[in-house]
């Protein structure tokens, strides 16, 4: 019990008080960290009415920070996936700078517009874009023919990766320790060592499918992307240059290749692409990626460890992809697959995560 | 065997932070709420400051550290600095009364002790915890078996969260 009297020391160290608060925080955090993840979310649901409430808070902060970085993996869709309405009076008076984008409900028009802005590489902060998006939407509804044309054009422009982005784009998570990117990043722009990457035909840009159970617009986008992939395959089948590209590019990069790389495909692929496919038959589709290592042997041994740890991996063979990142050296990405559909890959990754594993899904 | 570099690169950090699981994000916000308490800032400020330092490379992320453990350390360090930097380390106490931050903090602690009036063991744990006793030492002090101690700790945390996030 604290009592005010003259026998107390003449001074009280404020840091001691702070230590008390820190000790209290440590006590609580130690308990929180010892809880199973599902129990924690149940508790959050009881406290906040929504198990994803705090995750949504994090999304808002992280998105504001990462959206300005070209190597970010966050997009409005992801932020919206866990967003909920802010409780009344919550966090009033925060000293933080205003956030660039406040996540809206995933079914909202604003969310759709922001997601589209992000996908199209347009400045998502611009309110002007909302107006443009609305106008385009109206035009598309009124003229289905124009819609198809515009959408196909948009797919060609979706997140066009720079040449410097290539190694990092194809790379997934780099370790089992931190959570890897479940959503691929347009990475590499912040890595100066990648700036000297040789110009080459673009490898497939990994893209994680939109999560199931999302709004109708996501389903529509996914359908359109799959349709675009089919179109790409048709183009490759009919193109005389298609055989010079061993990798199966995603729709957008394939379209870009069709337009820009046709005259230069006589150069051997091995001299340009940082990727050396260990198994040609493994290209296409989707893969579940675990980690990256400096040596192939280490990637292989890691897979054996994972295999012994997770029964779900039994019977599966590793796919070790060599990534030459120039000055940064060579990495070996440990993957499993390929899977024909993104759902298959997502399902495996989800089961691994449920068992405590770390993985991400990307295009092969 | 050649291992990857000892710390994550900015690209890797950015990608990892952008793709945390719901559990990880929830844990980090809970941690931030706990550490931001009794500082002049919100837990959102704390998360933002921690992420900014990590993204800018001011705090490097050793590969062997899980993300939650690493960011917990960063946030703890920042929260600790905030209080110390924000006010004088030494606050005078005189006969008239000590209206200062330290006193305010201590009154809160007393109120918290009242939360466990019906539970002497919890009070014992709480008092020792404030003094900095941690982990196994704290459990042994409580006299409880490991599982019982965990149950007690969770109950205490839930009560404490009524007073602090």
Interface residues (C-beta under 8 A of the other chain):
Chain A: X1 X2 X4 X6 X8 X9 X10 X11 X12 X13 X14 X15 X16 X17 X18 X19 X20 X21 X22 X23 X24 X25 X26 X27 X28 X29 X30 X31 X32 X33 X34 X35 X37 X40 X41 X44 X47 X51 X52 X54 X55 X57 X58 X59 X61 X62 X64 X65 X66 X69 X71 X72 X73 X74 X78 X82 X91 X93 X94 X95 X96 X168 X173 X174 X175 X177 X178 X179 X180 X181 X182 X183 X184 X185 X187 X188 X190 X191 X292 X293 X294 X295 X297 X298 X328 X331 X353 X360
Chain B: X1 X2 X3 X4 X8 X9 X10 X11 X12 X14 X15 X16 X17 X18 X19 X20 X21 X22 X23 X24 X25 X26 X27 X28 X29 X30 X31 X34 X35 X37 X38 X41 X42 X43 X44 X45 X47 X48 X51 X52 X55 X61 X63 X64 X65 X66 X67 X68 X70 X72 X76 X79 X80 X83 X84 X87 X88 X89 X90 X91 X92 X93 X94 X95 X97 X98 X100 X101 X102 X103 X105 X106 X107 X109 X110 X129 X130 X131 X132 X134 X135 X138 X150 X153 X154 X156 X157 X160 X161 X164
